């Protein structure tokens, strides 16, 4: 099993933890990660864009002029697509963009993402932050001490309310409760920071 240093909020190593090889030591499956991230992004789409066809636009029930003898081209309705205020041809309609991914693939993708982060040296494990009250100033100082000066994903315990409130206003940080962790946000960063509670929960679910 691989060991990793556990740091505190000041950036000092306080102990070591053994990482589960089934979660952090596998060969990353890139196609499964790609499929999972693509499905996650598709599922975020609302799909509410909608246009009206010529049959749905108000008006246009009467033929605008007689068929022959006016000098105009023949027209059947003022709501045809080439008229101003007419219907839209091949426009978007309300639909679902949802894509289904099997739960086994989702877990494999997350294990692959965690293994890749560890292999690239972009994984940091830190003891649970102990904020008595929310403090963005203390959160910024902790990030600086941990060497997280670029885009960072922080995965915390579900009930760590003060930690979430402390980090949520920092533009370069994405704060995730461990129950909301997903492959895209585990990968989309320069540093992945896991609290010890989040680490234990991920190993419990993904092993």
N, CA and C atoms as a LAMMPS dump frame, in Angstrom:
ITEM: TIMESTEP
0
ITEM: NUMBER OF ATOMS
621
ITEM: BOX BOUNDS ff ff ff
-5.0000000000000000e+02 5.0000000000000000e+02
-5.0000000000000000e+02 5.0000000000000000e+02
-5.0000000000000000e+02 5.0000000000000000e+02
ITEM: ATOMS id mol type element x y z
1 1 1 N 0.833 -1.201 0
2 1 2 C 0 0 0
3 1 3 C 0.869 1.254 0
4 2 1 N 0.369 2.308 -0.644
5 2 2 C 1.087 3.567 -0.719
6 2 3 C 0.799 4.404 0.517
7 3 1 N 1.819 5.066 1.009
8 3 2 C 1.63 5.962 2.158
9 3 3 C 1.713 7.4 1.688
10 4 1 N 1.019 8.267 2.407
11 4 2 C 1.039 9.694 2.083
12 4 3 C 1.053 10.48 3.38
13 5 1 N 1.72 11.626 3.347
14 5 2 C 1.768 12.478 4.532
15 5 3 C 0.422 13.165 4.751
16 6 1 N 0.021 13.241 6.008
17 6 2 C -1.157 14.027 6.366
18 6 3 C -0.654 15.335 6.977
19 7 1 N -1.097 16.444 6.403
20 7 2 C -0.644 17.744 6.854
21 7 3 C -1.72 18.426 7.681
22 8 1 N -1.288 19.427 8.451
23 8 2 C -2.265 20.234 9.177
24 8 3 C -2.448 21.558 8.442
25 9 1 N -3.245 22.446 9.008
26 9 2 C -3.558 23.705 8.333
27 9 3 C -2.341 24.604 8.152
28 10 1 N -1.271 24.339 8.895
29 10 2 C -0.055 25.143 8.747
30 10 3 C 0.895 24.57 7.706
31 11 1 N 0.529 23.436 7.112
32 11 2 C 1.357 22.819 6.078
33 11 3 C 2.38 21.839 6.611
34 12 1 N 2.414 21.625 7.906
35 12 2 C 3.386 20.702 8.506
36 12 3 C 2.835 19.282 8.484
37 13 1 N 3.721 18.315 8.202
38 13 2 C 3.318 16.908 8.205
39 13 3 C 3.19 16.44 9.645
40 14 1 N 2.027 15.883 9.979
41 14 2 C 1.783 15.463 11.36
42 14 3 C 1.74 13.954 11.519
43 15 1 N 1.404 13.252 10.439
44 15 2 C 1.383 11.787 10.482
45 15 3 C 1.342 11.253 9.056
46 16 1 N 1.295 9.944 8.94
47 16 2 C 1.21 9.312 7.631
48 16 3 C -0.022 8.417 7.581
49 17 1 N -0.564 8.274 6.366
50 17 2 C -1.725 7.413 6.174
51 17 3 C -1.433 6.433 5.048
52 18 1 N -1.956 5.232 5.188
53 18 2 C -1.84 4.233 4.133
54 18 3 C -3.046 4.346 3.221
55 19 1 N -2.786 4.498 1.936
56 19 2 C -3.861 4.639 0.954
57 19 3 C -4.226 3.274 0.397
58 20 1 N -5.503 3.049 0.209
59 20 2 C -5.993 1.796 -0.34
60 20 3 C -5.576 1.681 -1.803
61 21 1 N -4.826 0.645 -2.136
62 21 2 C -4.32 0.477 -3.501
63 21 3 C -5.441 0.275 -4.506
64 22 1 N -6.587 -0.238 -4.069
65 22 2 C -7.722 -0.445 -4.974
66 22 3 C -8.353 0.874 -5.391
67 23 1 N -8.09 1.937 -4.642
68 23 2 C -8.66 3.244 -4.952
69 23 3 C -7.614 4.184 -5.53
70 24 1 N -6.4 4.145 -4.974
71 24 2 C -5.367 5.109 -5.355
72 24 3 C -4.205 4.487 -6.136
73 25 1 N -4.273 3.198 -6.414
74 25 2 C -3.12 2.567 -7.051
75 25 3 C -3.428 1.829 -8.337
76 26 1 N -4.52 2.192 -9.008
77 26 2 C -4.87 1.491 -10.242
78 26 3 C -4.346 2.24 -11.466
79 27 1 N -4.327 1.558 -12.593
80 27 2 C -3.977 2.21 -13.864
81 27 3 C -5.192 3.016 -14.318
82 28 1 N -5.069 4.35 -14.462
83 28 2 C -6.231 5.162 -14.825
84 28 3 C -6.846 4.728 -16.153
85 29 1 N -8.165 4.565 -16.147
86 29 2 C -8.903 4.183 -17.347
87 29 3 C -9.405 5.464 -18.018
88 30 1 N -8.641 5.959 -18.981
89 30 2 C -8.943 7.249 -19.606
90 30 3 C -10.276 7.242 -20.356
91 31 1 N -10.593 6.206 -21.169
92 31 2 C -11.893 6.222 -21.869
93 31 3 C -13.092 6.295 -20.922
94 32 1 N -13.04 5.587 -19.803
95 32 2 C -14.154 5.621 -18.856
96 32 3 C -14.242 6.999 -18.192
97 33 1 N -13.092 7.592 -17.856
98 33 2 C -13.117 8.946 -17.291
99 33 3 C -13.711 9.927 -18.286
100 34 1 N -13.322 9.812 -19.55
101 34 2 C -13.843 10.716 -20.583
102 34 3 C -15.352 10.57 -20.718
103 35 1 N -15.834 9.334 -20.761
104 35 2 C -17.268 9.097 -20.913
105 35 3 C -18.047 9.626 -19.707
106 36 1 N -17.491 9.443 -18.517
107 36 2 C -18.166 9.899 -17.301
108 36 3 C -18.222 11.422 -17.226
109 37 1 N -17.119 12.079 -17.559
110 37 2 C -17.09 13.544 -17.528
111 37 3 C -18.032 14.112 -18.587
112 38 1 N -18.034 13.514 -19.761
113 38 2 C -18.923 13.976 -20.83
114 38 3 C -20.384 13.851 -20.413
115 39 1 N -20.735 12.744 -19.782
116 39 2 C -22.112 12.544 -19.316
117 39 3 C -22.456 13.529 -18.206
118 40 1 N -21.506 13.797 -17.3
119 40 2 C -21.745 14.75 -16.209
120 40 3 C -22.035 16.135 -16.763
121 41 1 N -21.244 16.558 -17.751
122 41 2 C -21.462 17.873 -18.356
123 41 3 C -22.784 17.922 -19.111
124 42 1 N -23.128 16.837 -19.804
125 42 2 C -24.399 16.793 -20.527
126 42 3 C -25.577 16.874 -19.564
127 43 1 N -25.451 16.22 -18.409
128 43 2 C -26.546 16.215 -17.448
129 43 3 C -26.747 17.569 -16.776
130 44 1 N -25.751 18.458 -16.873
131 44 2 C -25.898 19.802 -16.33
132 44 3 C -26.732 20.702 -17.237
133 45 1 N -26.89 20.312 -18.495
134 45 2 C -27.623 21.149 -19.45
135 45 3 C -29.114 21.131 -19.137
136 46 1 N -29.749 22.296 -19.198
137 46 2 C -31.166 22.379 -18.875
138 46 3 C -32.045 21.882 -20.02
139 47 1 N -31.641 22.143 -21.246
140 47 2 C -32.44 21.701 -22.381
141 47 3 C -33.761 22.423 -22.499
142 48 1 N -33.817 23.698 -22.072
143 48 2 C -35.079 24.447 -22.107
144 48 3 C -35.22 25.353 -23.325
145 49 1 N -34.204 25.411 -24.199
146 49 2 C -34.303 26.253 -25.389
147 49 3 C -35.45 25.759 -26.278
148 50 1 N -36.243 26.692 -26.798
149 50 2 C -37.399 26.275 -27.591
150 50 3 C -37.76 27.348 -28.598
151 51 1 N -38.135 26.947 -29.798
152 51 2 C -38.625 27.865 -30.827
153 51 3 C -39.954 27.346 -31.36
154 52 1 N -40.717 28.238 -31.992
155 52 2 C -42.023 27.858 -32.538
156 52 3 C -41.921 27.598 -34.036
157 53 1 N -42.568 26.564 -34.47
158 53 2 C -42.644 26.286 -35.898
159 53 3 C -43.77 27.12 -36.504
160 54 1 N -43.929 27.063 -37.816
161 54 2 C -44.952 27.86 -38.482
162 54 3 C -46.359 27.487 -38.025
163 55 1 N -46.53 26.283 -37.546
164 55 2 C -47.843 25.866 -37.07
165 55 3 C -48.158 26.34 -35.671
166 56 1 N -47.151 26.885 -34.964
167 56 2 C -47.347 27.308 -33.578
168 56 3 C -47.377 28.816 -33.406
169 57 1 N -46.93 29.564 -34.433
170 57 2 C -46.879 31.012 -34.331
171 57 3 C -48.288 31.589 -34.466
172 58 1 N -48.581 32.584 -33.661
173 58 2 C -49.907 33.203 -33.672
174 58 3 C -50.147 33.949 -34.982
175 59 1 N -51.363 33.826 -35.534
176 59 2 C -51.747 34.562 -36.742
177 59 3 C -51.511 33.766 -38.011
178 60 1 N -51.716 34.438 -39.137
179 60 2 C -51.416 33.827 -40.425
180 60 3 C -52.454 32.851 -40.927
181 61 1 N -53.668 32.938 -40.425
182 61 2 C -54.67 31.966 -40.861
183 61 3 C -55.194 32.209 -42.275
184 62 1 N -55.129 33.442 -42.708
185 62 2 C -55.684 33.796 -44.021
186 62 3 C -54.572 33.946 -45.057
187 63 1 N -54.842 33.503 -46.26
188 63 2 C -53.892 33.698 -47.367
189 63 3 C -53.731 35.204 -47.591
190 64 1 N -52.484 35.719 -47.612
191 64 2 C -52.302 37.179 -47.638
192 64 3 C -52.845 37.86 -48.904
193 65 1 N -52.768 37.233 -50.046
194 65 2 C -53.37 37.743 -51.278
195 65 3 C -53.702 36.583 -52.197
196 66 1 N -54.468 36.872 -53.198
197 66 2 C -54.894 35.795 -54.091
198 66 3 C -53.706 35.194 -54.821
199 67 1 N -53.934 34.005 -55.358
200 67 2 C -52.841 33.236 -55.926
201 67 3 C -52.221 33.908 -57.14
202 68 1 N -53.052 34.459 -58.028
203 68 2 C -52.535 34.99 -59.303
204 68 3 C -52.983 36.419 -59.532
205 69 1 N -52.225 37.092 -60.365
206 69 2 C -52.65 38.388 -60.864
207 69 3 C -52.201 39.587 -60.066
208 70 1 N -51.453 39.418 -58.983
209 70 2 C -51.049 40.575 -58.162
210 70 3 C -49.641 41.058 -58.497
211 71 1 N -48.859 40.245 -59.175
212 71 2 C -47.459 40.586 -59.413
213 71 3 C -46.536 40.123 -58.307
214 72 1 N -47.103 39.686 -57.197
215 72 2 C -46.296 39.145 -56.098
216 72 3 C -46.093 37.646 -56.287
217 73 1 N -45.093 37.114 -55.625
218 73 2 C -44.953 35.665 -55.566
219 73 3 C -46.11 35.098 -54.736
220 74 1 N -46.484 33.887 -55.052
221 74 2 C -47.594 33.271 -54.334
222 74 3 C -47.204 33.01 -52.875
223 75 1 N -48.154 33.274 -51.985
224 75 2 C -47.928 33.084 -50.559
225 75 3 C -49.163 32.432 -49.934
226 76 1 N -48.913 31.511 -49.003
227 76 2 C -50.036 30.847 -48.347
228 76 3 C -50.313 31.377 -46.953
229 77 1 N -49.295 31.948 -46.295
230 77 2 C -49.459 32.449 -44.933
231 77 3 C -48.345 33.438 -44.609
232 78 1 N -48.661 34.419 -43.778
233 78 2 C -47.624 35.385 -43.374
234 78 3 C -46.771 34.838 -42.234
235 79 1 N -47.044 33.61 -41.82
236 79 2 C -46.257 33.007 -40.751
237 79 3 C -45.303 31.928 -41.278
238 80 1 N -45.085 31.906 -42.578
239 80 2 C -44.084 31.008 -43.163
240 80 3 C -42.689 31.44 -42.69
241 81 1 N -41.72 30.554 -42.668
242 81 2 C -40.4 30.866 -42.093
243 81 3 C -39.678 32.056 -42.729
244 82 1 N -39.959 32.348 -44.019
245 82 2 C -39.223 33.446 -44.653
246 82 3 C -39.871 34.806 -44.406
247 83 1 N -40.973 34.83 -43.682
248 83 2 C -41.611 36.087 -43.305
249 83 3 C -41.115 36.528 -41.931
250 84 1 N -41.008 37.878 -41.754
251 84 2 C -40.71 38.402 -40.427
252 84 3 C -41.834 38.037 -39.476
253 85 1 N -41.469 37.477 -38.327
254 85 2 C -42.476 37.032 -37.376
255 85 3 C -42.987 35.639 -37.667
256 86 1 N -42.398 34.993 -38.669
257 86 2 C -42.824 33.642 -39.021
258 86 3 C -42.19 32.589 -38.134
259 87 1 N -42.49 31.331 -38.414
260 87 2 C -41.94 30.237 -37.64
261 87 3 C -40.459 30.034 -37.912
262 88 1 N -39.838 29.168 -37.125
263 88 2 C -38.405 28.874 -37.255
264 88 3 C -38.241 27.459 -37.796
265 89 1 N -37.368 27.332 -38.795
266 89 2 C -37.104 26.022 -39.373
267 89 3 C -35.929 25.371 -38.641
268 90 1 N -36.097 24.129 -38.223
269 90 2 C -35.022 23.365 -37.584
270 90 3 C -34.443 24.06 -36.342
271 91 1 N -35.261 24.813 -35.615
272 91 2 C -34.797 25.46 -34.398
273 91 3 C -34.765 24.486 -33.235
274 92 1 N -34.185 24.896 -32.107
275 92 2 C -34.128 23.996 -30.947
276 92 3 C -35.498 23.831 -30.301
277 93 1 N -35.708 22.68 -29.699
278 93 2 C -36.94 22.404 -28.963
279 93 3 C -36.565 21.785 -27.614
280 94 1 N -37.454 21.939 -26.648
281 94 2 C -37.201 21.416 -25.308
282 94 3 C -36.884 19.924 -25.368
283 95 1 N -35.789 19.549 -24.732
284 95 2 C -35.368 18.149 -24.75
285 95 3 C -34.466 17.875 -23.546
286 96 1 N -34.222 16.611 -23.291
287 96 2 C -33.301 16.207 -22.234
288 96 3 C -31.985 15.774 -22.861
289 97 1 N -30.878 16.263 -22.283
290 97 2 C -29.547 15.891 -22.758
291 97 3 C -28.928 14.798 -21.887
292 98 1 N -29.706 14.258 -20.973
293 98 2 C -29.172 13.321 -19.986
294 98 3 C -28.571 12.079 -20.649
295 99 1 N -27.432 11.665 -20.109
296 99 2 C -26.77 10.444 -20.556
297 99 3 C -26.609 9.514 -19.349
298 100 1 N -26.861 8.252 -19.564
299 100 2 C -26.778 7.285 -18.471
300 100 3 C -25.383 6.659 -18.426
301 101 1 N -24.834 6.586 -17.241
302 101 2 C -23.549 5.915 -17.034
303 101 3 C -23.747 4.911 -15.896
304 102 1 N -23.297 3.702 -16.085
305 102 2 C -23.448 2.673 -15.059
306 102 3 C -22.688 3.054 -13.792
307 103 1 N -23.226 2.663 -12.649
308 103 2 C -22.607 3.013 -11.368
309 103 3 C -21.204 2.426 -11.238
310 104 1 N -20.975 1.253 -11.824
311 104 2 C -19.625 0.66 -11.772
312 104 3 C -18.631 1.514 -12.558
313 105 1 N -19.09 2.079 -13.68
314 105 2 C -18.206 2.955 -14.461
315 105 3 C -17.929 4.251 -13.711
316 106 1 N -18.94 4.78 -13.033
317 106 2 C -18.747 6.01 -12.261
318 106 3 C -17.687 5.802 -11.183
319 107 1 N -17.77 4.68 -10.488
320 107 2 C -16.785 4.392 -9.432
321 107 3 C -15.401 4.148 -10.026
322 108 1 N -15.343 3.435 -11.152
323 108 2 C -14.048 3.202 -11.806
324 108 3 C -13.43 4.525 -12.241
325 109 1 N -14.252 5.44 -12.769
326 109 2 C -13.742 6.744 -13.213
327 109 3 C -13.194 7.533 -12.022
328 110 1 N -13.878 7.481 -10.89
329 110 2 C -13.389 8.213 -9.715
330 110 3 C -12.108 7.594 -9.172
331 111 1 N -12.028 6.263 -9.163
332 111 2 C -10.782 5.617 -8.737
333 111 3 C -9.642 5.994 -9.684
334 112 1 N -9.94 6.044 -10.976
335 112 2 C -8.917 6.414 -11.965
336 112 3 C -8.455 7.852 -11.74
337 113 1 N -9.395 8.746 -11.461
338 113 2 C -9.047 10.145 -11.236
339 113 3 C -8.17 10.291 -9.989
340 114 1 N -8.527 9.61 -8.915
341 114 2 C -7.738 9.692 -7.681
342 114 3 C -6.349 9.09 -7.863
343 115 1 N -6.276 7.986 -8.584
344 115 2 C -4.975 7.362 -8.85
345 115 3 C -4.098 8.266 -9.698
346 116 1 N -4.708 8.933 -10.694
347 116 2 C -3.954 9.837 -11.559
348 116 3 C -3.434 11.036 -10.772
349 117 1 N -4.252 11.567 -9.88
350 117 2 C -3.822 12.708 -9.079
351 117 3 C -2.652 12.344 -8.165
352 118 1 N -2.724 11.153 -7.571
353 118 2 C -1.632 10.704 -6.708
354 118 3 C -0.361 10.504 -7.523
355 119 1 N -0.484 9.88 -8.69
356 119 2 C 0.685 9.618 -9.531
357 119 3 C 1.333 10.908 -10.016
358 120 1 N 0.531 11.958 -10.222
359 120 2 C 1.054 13.234 -10.714
360 120 3 C 1.546 14.141 -9.583
361 121 1 N 1.43 13.681 -8.35
362 121 2 C 1.883 14.49 -7.217
363 121 3 C 0.984 15.674 -6.933
364 122 1 N -0.29 15.582 -7.311
365 122 2 C -1.222 16.691 -7.125
366 122 3 C -2.255 16.406 -6.039
367 123 1 N -2.009 15.387 -5.221
368 123 2 C -2.938 15.031 -4.149
369 123 3 C -2.357 15.432 -2.8
370 124 1 N -3.156 16.129 -2.012
371 124 2 C -2.757 16.536 -0.659
372 124 3 C -3.829 16.053 0.317
373 125 1 N -3.394 15.421 1.394
374 125 2 C -4.322 15.005 2.455
375 125 3 C -4.046 15.881 3.666
376 126 1 N -5.11 16.459 4.215
377 126 2 C -4.959 17.387 5.337
378 126 3 C -5.928 16.983 6.451
379 127 1 N -5.505 17.221 7.668
380 127 2 C -6.406 16.956 8.803
381 127 3 C -7.62 17.87 8.698
382 128 1 N -8.75 17.388 9.199
383 128 2 C -9.974 18.196 9.146
384 128 3 C -9.719 19.58 9.726
385 129 1 N -10.156 20.593 8.985
386 129 2 C -9.989 21.972 9.467
387 129 3 C -10.912 22.193 10.666
388 130 1 N -10.391 22.887 11.65
389 130 2 C -11.175 23.13 12.869
390 130 3 C -11.448 24.627 12.986
391 131 1 N -12.415 25.086 12.218
392 131 2 C -12.814 26.489 12.278
393 131 3 C -13.931 26.636 13.315
394 132 1 N -13.668 27.407 14.364
395 132 2 C -14.727 27.645 15.354
396 132 3 C -15.811 28.527 14.753
397 133 1 N -15.384 29.48 13.94
398 133 2 C -16.311 30.327 13.183
399 133 3 C -15.787 30.422 11.756
400 134 1 N -16.638 30.68 10.779
401 134 2 C -16.164 30.809 9.396
402 134 3 C -15.137 31.925 9.269
403 135 1 N -14.035 31.649 8.575
404 135 2 C -12.978 32.652 8.415
405 135 3 C -12.297 32.457 7.067
406 136 1 N -12.612 33.318 6.13
407 136 2 C -11.973 33.233 4.817
408 136 3 C -10.485 33.578 4.915
409 137 1 N -10.138 34.492 5.821
410 137 2 C -8.734 34.862 6.013
411 137 3 C -7.923 33.65 6.438
412 138 1 N -8.44 32.867 7.393
413 138 2 C -7.741 31.668 7.842
414 138 3 C -7.682 30.617 6.735
415 139 1 N -8.73 30.551 5.919
416 139 2 C -8.756 29.593 4.814
417 139 3 C -7.694 29.932 3.769
418 140 1 N -7.554 31.212 3.469
419 140 2 C -6.536 31.647 2.5
420 140 3 C -5.137 31.337 3.039
421 141 1 N -4.924 31.566 4.311
422 141 2 C -3.621 31.277 4.921
423 141 3 C -3.319 29.782 4.872
424 142 1 N -4.345 28.949 5.095
425 142 2 C -4.143 27.495 5.044
426 142 3 C -3.775 27.045 3.633
427 143 1 N -4.442 27.601 2.631
428 143 2 C -4.127 27.245 1.244
429 143 3 C -2.691 27.62 0.894
430 144 1 N -2.275 28.805 1.344
431 144 2 C -0.908 29.244 1.072
432 144 3 C 0.096 28.313 1.741
433 145 1 N -0.188 27.891 2.973
434 145 2 C 0.713 26.996 3.692
435 145 3 C 0.791 25.622 3.03
436 146 1 N -0.297 25.192 2.402
437 146 2 C -0.327 23.892 1.732
438 146 3 C 0.232 23.947 0.308
439 147 1 N 0.578 25.145 -0.159
440 147 2 C 1.144 25.287 -1.498
441 147 3 C 0.106 25.247 -2.601
442 148 1 N -1.121 25.621 -2.279
443 148 2 C -2.214 25.613 -3.276
444 148 3 C -2.43 27.034 -3.777
445 149 1 N -1.586 27.463 -4.715
446 149 2 C -1.68 28.833 -5.217
447 149 3 C -2.398 28.908 -6.561
448 150 1 N -2.876 27.767 -7.054
449 150 2 C -3.617 27.745 -8.312
450 150 3 C -4.938 27.032 -8.073
451 151 1 N -5.66 26.734 -9.142
452 151 2 C -6.998 26.159 -8.995
453 151 3 C -6.962 24.888 -8.153
454 152 1 N -7.811 24.861 -7.13
455 152 2 C -7.792 23.774 -6.152
456 152 3 C -9.202 23.24 -5.929
457 153 1 N -9.304 21.925 -5.817
458 153 2 C -10.556 21.295 -5.39
459 153 3 C -10.363 20.771 -3.984
460 154 1 N -11.244 21.185 -3.092
461 154 2 C -11.178 20.765 -1.692
462 154 3 C -12.392 19.894 -1.389
463 155 1 N -12.154 18.646 -0.993
464 155 2 C -13.232 17.719 -0.644
465 155 3 C -13.265 17.587 0.868
466 156 1 N -14.425 17.897 1.453
467 156 2 C -14.555 17.946 2.908
468 156 3 C -15.695 17.038 3.37
469 157 1 N -15.814 16.881 4.675
470 157 2 C -16.919 16.099 5.243
471 157 3 C -18.241 16.804 4.979
472 158 1 N -19.312 16.034 4.887
473 158 2 C -20.625 16.608 4.587
474 158 3 C -21.096 17.59 5.656
475 159 1 N -20.685 17.371 6.898
476 159 2 C -21.178 18.217 7.989
477 159 3 C -20.188 19.312 8.401
478 160 1 N -19.14 19.535 7.595
479 160 2 C -18.128 20.555 7.939
480 160 3 C -18.612 21.92 7.441
481 161 1 N -19.616 22.466 8.108
482 161 2 C -20.264 23.69 7.642
483 161 3 C -19.313 24.885 7.69
484 162 1 N -18.59 25.052 8.804
485 162 2 C -17.69 26.206 8.929
486 162 3 C -16.557 26.15 7.912
487 163 1 N -16.095 24.943 7.603
488 163 2 C -15.053 24.804 6.576
489 163 3 C -15.595 25.239 5.224
490 164 1 N -16.801 24.795 4.912
491 164 2 C -17.407 25.174 3.626
492 164 3 C -17.617 26.682 3.538
493 165 1 N -18.108 27.286 4.618
494 165 2 C -18.326 28.729 4.626
495 165 3 C -17.015 29.506 4.522
496 166 1 N -15.935 28.942 5.053
497 166 2 C -14.639 29.627 5.026
498 166 3 C -14.02 29.638 3.638
499 167 1 N -14.189 28.545 2.885
500 167 2 C -13.509 28.422 1.594
501 167 3 C -14.374 28.831 0.393
502 168 1 N -15.679 28.966 0.578
503 168 2 C -16.569 29.11 -0.58
504 168 3 C -16.37 30.41 -1.354
505 169 1 N -15.86 31.466 -0.705
506 169 2 C -15.711 32.753 -1.38
507 169 3 C -14.355 32.922 -2.068
508 170 1 N -13.508 31.909 -1.999
509 170 2 C -12.188 32.014 -2.635
510 170 3 C -12.334 31.604 -4.101
511 171 1 N -12.05 32.509 -5.046
512 171 2 C -12.345 32.232 -6.462
513 171 3 C -11.632 31.008 -7.025
514 172 1 N -10.428 30.707 -6.529
515 172 2 C -9.645 29.612 -7.113
516 172 3 C -9.956 28.256 -6.494
517 173 1 N -10.931 28.206 -5.58
518 173 2 C -11.22 26.971 -4.844
519 173 3 C -12.641 26.486 -5.137
520 174 1 N -12.761 25.184 -5.428
521 174 2 C -14.057 24.527 -5.496
522 174 3 C -14.178 23.659 -4.248
523 175 1 N -15.199 23.912 -3.441
524 175 2 C -15.402 23.15 -2.205
525 175 3 C -16.52 22.144 -2.435
526 176 1 N -16.213 20.865 -2.187
527 176 2 C -17.191 19.803 -2.394
528 176 3 C -17.405 19.003 -1.12
529 177 1 N -18.657 18.83 -0.684
530 177 2 C -18.918 17.791 0.314
531 177 3 C -18.59 16.437 -0.308
532 178 1 N -18.101 15.509 0.47
533 178 2 C -17.621 14.249 -0.09
534 178 3 C -18.735 13.482 -0.804
535 179 1 N -19.976 13.677 -0.381
536 179 2 C -21.086 12.99 -1.041
537 179 3 C -21.357 13.545 -2.434
538 180 1 N -20.814 14.724 -2.742
539 180 2 C -21.007 15.347 -4.061
540 180 3 C -19.769 15.218 -4.947
541 181 1 N -18.761 14.498 -4.504
542 181 2 C -17.534 14.354 -5.295
543 181 3 C -17.844 13.654 -6.61
544 182 1 N -17.241 14.13 -7.674
545 182 2 C -17.456 13.544 -8.997
546 182 3 C -16.163 13.617 -9.793
547 183 1 N -16.096 12.821 -10.841
548 183 2 C -14.855 12.682 -11.609
549 183 3 C -14.394 14 -12.205
550 184 1 N -15.317 14.787 -12.767
551 184 2 C -14.925 16.017 -13.447
552 184 3 C -14.234 16.983 -12.484
553 185 1 N -14.822 17.179 -11.293
554 185 2 C -14.256 18.152 -10.369
555 185 3 C -13.055 17.597 -9.594
556 186 1 N -12.899 16.276 -9.562
557 186 2 C -11.662 15.716 -9.009
558 186 3 C -10.487 15.955 -9.953
559 187 1 N -10.779 16.04 -11.252
560 187 2 C -9.721 16.212 -12.253
561 187 3 C -9.455 17.672 -12.601
562 188 1 N -10.493 18.515 -12.543
563 188 2 C -10.407 19.879 -13.076
564 188 3 C -9.756 20.823 -12.067
565 189 1 N -8.472 20.631 -11.82
566 189 2 C -7.761 21.461 -10.86
567 189 3 C -6.263 21.201 -10.999
568 190 1 N -5.485 21.991 -10.283
569 190 2 C -4.042 21.765 -10.207
570 190 3 C -3.653 21.05 -8.91
571 191 1 N -4.502 21.181 -7.894
572 191 2 C -4.281 20.482 -6.633
573 191 3 C -5.617 19.932 -6.14
574 192 1 N -5.585 18.684 -5.678
575 192 2 C -6.751 18.057 -5.066
576 192 3 C -6.449 17.859 -3.587
577 193 1 N -7.24 18.494 -2.73
578 193 2 C -7.031 18.426 -1.286
579 193 3 C -8.177 17.637 -0.673
580 194 1 N -7.84 16.581 0.056
581 194 2 C -8.828 15.769 0.751
582 194 3 C -8.622 15.901 2.25
583 195 1 N -9.691 16.143 2.988
584 195 2 C -9.577 16.056 4.438
585 195 3 C -9.58 14.581 4.829
586 196 1 N -9.123 14.288 6.018
587 196 2 C -9.019 12.884 6.435
588 196 3 C -10.388 12.209 6.471
589 197 1 N -11.409 12.932 6.885
590 197 2 C -12.763 12.353 6.896
591 197 3 C -13.223 12.036 5.482
592 198 1 N -12.972 12.953 4.552
593 198 2 C -13.353 12.729 3.153
594 198 3 C -12.568 11.56 2.566
595 199 1 N -11.277 11.468 2.889
596 199 2 C -10.448 10.363 2.408
597 199 3 C -11.013 9.016 2.866
598 200 1 N -11.337 8.922 4.135
599 200 2 C -11.876 7.666 4.674
600 200 3 C -13.198 7.303 4.02
601 201 1 N -14.034 8.315 3.772
602 201 2 C -15.332 8.038 3.155
603 201 3 C -15.174 7.592 1.706
604 202 1 N -14.257 8.209 0.969
605 202 2 C -14.021 7.815 -0.418
606 202 3 C -13.508 6.383 -0.491
607 203 1 N -12.576 6.04 0.39
608 203 2 C -12.056 4.68 0.395
609 203 3 C -13.15 3.676 0.756
610 204 1 N -14.029 4.071 1.655
611 204 2 C -15.115 3.172 2.067
612 204 3 C -16.079 2.91 0.916
613 205 1 N -16.38 3.943 0.141
614 205 2 C -17.379 3.817 -0.934
615 205 3 C -16.772 3.175 -2.188
616 206 1 N -15.524 3.536 -2.511
617 206 2 C -14.942 3.142 -3.805
618 206 3 C -14.143 1.851 -3.764
619 207 1 N -13.727 1.409 -2.589
620 207 2 C -12.864 0.214 -2.508
621 207 3 C -13.639 -1.037 -2.915
